[in-house]
Amino acid sequence: MPDAPDIPDPRFLAGVDLFNRGEFFDAHEVWEDLWHECGSADRRFYQSLIQAAVAAYHYSRGNATGASRLYHSGRRYMEPFRPAYLGLVIDAFWDAMAAHLAGASAPTIVLEVV
C-alpha cells in the first residue's frame, strides 16, 4: 500500500464534500482533475473514488447495470488501500455504496483518523 501523505490534497476533500451532498457528477469532476495530476501510487485510489461517484450518478439516473459495473471495478481498485487511506475507512465506504445501490440509503464518505 502506498504511504498516505500527512495532509490530503484540498481537491480530495472538496470531492468528499460534493459526494456527501449527493453531487456525484461534480465530485467525479474534481477527483478526475486530481487523478490526472497525482503520483502513480495514488492513481488507483482516485480512480476508484471517481468510479464510485459515477456509479452513484448512474444509479440516480436509473442505470443500475452501469452503476453495478463501476461499483465492482472501483471496489477492486481500492483493495490495496485497505483498511484505510487518507482517513477513508475503505470497507465502510464500499458497504455504504452497496447499500445505496440496493436502494437503502445515500452513501456518504466518512473520514476518520485511523
Helices and strands as residue ranges (DSSP letters): H 10-20, H 24-37, G 40-42, H 43-60, H 64-78, G 79-81, E 84-85, E 88-89, H 90-101
